[in-house]
Amino acid sequence: MTRHLVLVLLISVLPWAMSGQATTDAPRPPLTGQMLSSRLTDGTWQIWQTDFSTQARRQVTFTPGDKRYPAWAADGSVTYCVSNQACFQSRLGESQSEPLLIDLWPVRDAVWSPDGRRLAFARFRTDLVDSANLWVAEEDGAQRRMITHEAGIQEHPAWSPDGQWIAYSAGHGYGTYELYVVRPDGSQRRQLTRNQAHDFLPAWSPDGTQIAFSSDVSGDYEIWVVEADGSNLRQVTRSAGLDTSPAWSPDGRWIAFATNRSGKLELWVMRPDGSDQQILANAEAAACDPAWR
């Protein structure tokens, strides 16, 4: 499956029925940290920020065009990608965004290492169909290097909290996309899942012991969790429709995710074992792509 098809799935708003597993009115402790998300705003996807300590929400980006897959940088700035395979960085409160890695276009999925010194991203090839490799570059864009070399697409890099590993999704045709981890220098590549499905969008737990991701191995896209060594694979959502884009809370007590189970894309939260599923906040149109810190 190509990223284009994944995007089509993510923005679909089919009238799926609610799952009996989920609740919308269960009490929950106060949430911590700050969250970025993509929200449909006046007809385009824009990046928004929510501060759970104050419940304040503000729009981060304002320029025309869709902006998706926001990620936090160590200094509090925000990276995101646009539909023409380019990535940008924006500082909160500033109206302008800085383009990233222009000379390596087309690139997407740009994410900063926890210490803010390196940038991992997927670079797509223009001479081959459905071909992309993961790259790592220094903070200033120098010393860039390709760290995966397999055929097909390697995408969705996610740094481990200690910066020692990068989890990602890779495959070459539908039913072949699995999760892998690799060192930032490209060594010690290891396969985590063998689902013969589409496993994508990995997210590390704050303690680095677990990885949440979305997979259609059970028939539709659900959230799954696996130990960082590939053991103890388990499904944690079971709803009709699309459950995707998991993001852990800073304290590790919650996982946010995007779902269209109510008829439009919304952000929900749940416990890491799948219990206490409930809507995070009503979006005026649609919301997805949570990034929590």
C-alpha positions in Angstrom: 0.0 0.0 0.0 1.3 3.4 -0.9 1.2 6.5 1.4 -1.3 8.0 -0.9 -3.8 5.2 -0.2 -3.1 5.5 3.6 -3.9 9.3 3.4 -7.2 8.5 1.6 -8.1 6.1 4.4 -7.2 8.6 7.1 -9.4 11.4 5.7 -12.4 9.3 4.9 -15.4 9.9 7.1 -17.5 6.8 6.6 -20.5 6.3 8.9 -19.1 3.5 11.0 -20.9 2.3 14.0 -19.7 2.9 17.5 -17.9 -0.1 19.2 -19.4 -1.5 22.4 -15.8 -1.5 23.8 -15.7 2.3 23.9 -17.3 4.8 26.2 -17.6 8.6 25.9 -18.5 9.6 29.4 -16.2 7.6 31.6 -14.3 9.9 34.1 -10.5 10.2 33.6 -7.7 11.8 35.5 -6.4 15.2 34.3 -4.2 14.7 31.2 -0.7 16.1 31.2 1.5 17.7 28.6 0.8 19.3 25.2 -0.6 17.8 22.1 -0.3 18.7 18.4 -2.9 17.6 15.9 -4.1 18.2 12.4 -7.5 19.7 12.3 -9.7 20.5 9.3 -9.9 24.3 9.5 -11.9 26.3 6.9 -11.4 23.6 4.3 -7.7 22.7 4.9 -5.8 20.7 7.4 -3.9 23.0 9.8 -1.8 22.2 12.8 -3.2 23.0 16.3 -1.8 22.8 19.8 -3.6 21.9 23.0 -2.1 22.6 26.4 -3.7 20.2 28.9 -2.6 22.2 31.9 -4.8 25.1 30.9 -7.1 23.4 28.4 -6.1 26.2 26.0 -6.1 25.4 22.3 -4.6 27.5 19.5 -3.9 27.3 15.8 -0.2 26.9 14.9 -0.3 27.2 11.1 -2.4 29.4 8.9 -1.0 29.3 5.3 -3.0 27.7 2.5 -2.7 24.0 1.8 -3.0 20.9 3.9 -0.5 20.2 6.7 -0.3 16.8 8.2 1.7 14.6 10.6 3.0 17.2 13.1 5.9 16.3 15.4 7.6 18.1 18.3 11.2 19.2 18.2 13.3 19.4 21.3 13.2 23.2 21.4 9.3 23.2 21.3 9.1 24.0 17.6 6.9 22.0 15.3 7.6 20.0 12.1 4.9 19.0 9.6 4.6 17.8 6.1 2.5 19.0 3.1 0.9 17.3 0.2 3.7 18.0 -2.3 6.2 15.8 -0.3 7.9 18.6 1.5 8.5 19.2 5.2 8.6 22.4 7.3 9.4 23.7 10.7 7.4 26.3 12.6 7.9 28.0 15.9 4.9 28.5 18.0 3.6 32.1 17.8 5.4 32.7 14.4 3.4 33.0 11.2 6.2 31.8 8.9 7.5 28.3 8.5 11.1 27.2 7.5 11.4 24.6 4.8 13.5 21.5 5.7 15.9 19.6 3.4 14.8 21.4 0.2 17.6 19.9 -1.9 16.5 16.3 -1.0 12.9 16.7 -2.2 10.7 14.7 -2.1 10.8 14.1 1.6 8.2 13.5 4.3 7.8 12.0 7.8 10.5 14.4 9.2 11.0 13.8 13.0 13.7 15.2 15.3 15.7 13.0 17.7 15.0 13.5 21.4 18.1 15.6 21.8 17.3 17.8 18.8 20.6 17.1 17.1 19.4 14.8 14.3 16.5 14.6 11.9 15.1 11.3 10.5 13.0 11.3 7.4 11.8 9.3 4.4 13.2 10.3 1.1 11.2 9.2 -1.9 12.8 8.4 -5.2 11.6 10.1 -8.4 13.0 7.5 -10.7 11.2 4.5 -9.2 7.5 4.0 -8.3 6.8 3.3 -4.6 10.4 3.5 -3.5 11.6 5.4 -0.4 14.4 5.0 2.1 15.0 6.4 5.6 17.7 9.0 6.0 19.3 10.8 9.0 20.8 14.3 8.9 22.5 16.5 11.5 20.6 19.4 12.9 22.0 21.8 10.3 21.2 19.4 7.4 24.8 18.2 7.1 26.3 14.7 7.3 23.1 13.3 5.8 23.1 9.6 5.1 20.7 6.9 4.0 20.2 4.3 6.7 17.9 1.8 5.0 18.6 0.2 1.6 15.8 -2.3 1.0 13.5 -2.3 -2.1 10.0 -0.8 -1.6 9.1 1.9 0.9 10.6 2.5 4.3 8.6 5.3 6.1 7.2 6.6 9.4 10.4 6.8 11.4 10.0 7.2 15.2 12.9 7.8 17.5 13.1 5.8 20.8 13.1 8.0 23.9 16.9 7.5 24.4 17.7 8.2 20.7 19.3 4.8 20.2 16.8 3.3 17.8 14.5 4.3 15.0 11.3 2.3 14.5 9.7 2.4 11.1 7.3 0.7 8.7 8.6 -1.0 5.6 7.2 -3.1 2.8 7.0 -3.7 -1.0 3.4 -4.2 -1.9 0.2 -4.8 0.1 0.4 -7.4 2.8 4.2 -6.9 3.2 4.4 -3.9 5.5 5.9 -4.7 8.9 7.6 -2.8 11.7 11.3 -2.7 12.0 13.9 -1.0 14.2 17.3 0.2 13.2 20.2 2.1 14.8 20.5 5.8 13.6 23.7 4.8 11.8 21.8 2.0 9.8 23.2 -0.9 11.8 21.4 -3.7 13.7 18.2 -3.6 11.6 15.6 -6.0 13.2 12.1 -7.0 12.2 9.5 -6.7 15.0 6.2 -7.9 13.4 5.4 -10.6 10.9 1.7 -10.0 10.4 1.6 -10.2 6.6 -0.6 -7.1 6.6 0.0 -3.3 6.8 1.6 -2.2 10.0 2.4 1.5 10.1 2.8 4.6 12.2 4.8 3.3 15.2 5.0 5.3 18.4 7.3 4.5 21.4 6.1 4.5 25.0 7.9 7.1 27.1 10.0 4.4 28.9 11.0 2.9 25.5 9.7 -0.6 26.3 6.6 -0.7 24.0 5.6 0.4 20.6 2.0 1.2 19.6 1.1 1.1 15.9 -1.9 0.7 13.5 -2.5 -2.5 11.6 -5.2 -4.1 9.4 -4.2 -7.6 10.3 -7.5 -8.2 12.0 -9.5 -7.0 9.0 -9.6 -3.2 9.5 -7.2 -0.7 11.0 -6.9 -1.1 14.7 -4.3 0.0 17.3 -1.9 -2.7 18.4 1.0 -2.7 21.0 4.2 -4.8 20.9 7.2 -4.9 23.2 10.3 -3.2 21.9 11.9 -6.7 21.4 9.0 -7.8 19.2 7.3 -10.0 21.9 3.8 -9.8 23.4 2.0 -8.5 20.4 -1.6 -7.6 21.3 -4.6 -5.8 19.8 -6.0 -2.9 22.0 -8.9 -1.5 19.9 -11.7 -3.4 18.3 -14.0 -1.0 16.6 -15.6 -0.9 13.1 -13.8 1.6 11.0 -10.4 3.2 11.2 -8.2 3.4 14.4 -4.8 4.9 13.6 -2.0 7.3 14.5 -1.3 6.3 18.2 0.6 8.8 20.4 1.5 8.1 24.1 1.0 10.6 26.9 4.2 11.8 28.5 3.4 9.8 31.7 2.7 6.6 29.7 -0.8 6.3 31.2 -2.8 7.0 28.0 -2.6 6.5 24.2 -4.3 9.0 22.0 -5.4 7.9 18.5 -7.5 9.0 15.5 -10.7 7.2 14.8 -13.7 7.6 12.5 -16.0 5.3 14.5 -18.5 8.1 15.1 -18.7 9.1 11.5 -15.9 11.7 11.3 -12.2 11.6 12.2 -11.8 12.5 15.9 -9.1 12.2 18.6 -9.8 9.6 21.3 -7.7 8.4 24.3 -7.5 5.0 26.0 -5.4 3.1 28.5 -2.4 1.2 27.0 -4.4 -2.0 27.5 -7.3 -0.7 25.5 -9.6 0.1 28.4 -11.3 3.5 29.1 -11.7 4.5 25.5 -13.3 7.9 25.2 -13.4 10.9 23.0 -10.6 13.5 23.8 -12.4 16.6 22.4 -15.0 17.3 19.8 -13.6 18.8 16.7 -15.7 21.2 14.7 -14.9 19.3 11.4 -12.3 16.6 11.8 -9.0 15.9 13.7 -6.2 13.4 13.4 -2.4 12.9 13.7 -1.9 13.5 17.5 1.7 14.2 18.7 2.0 14.3 22.5 4.7 15.6 24.7 
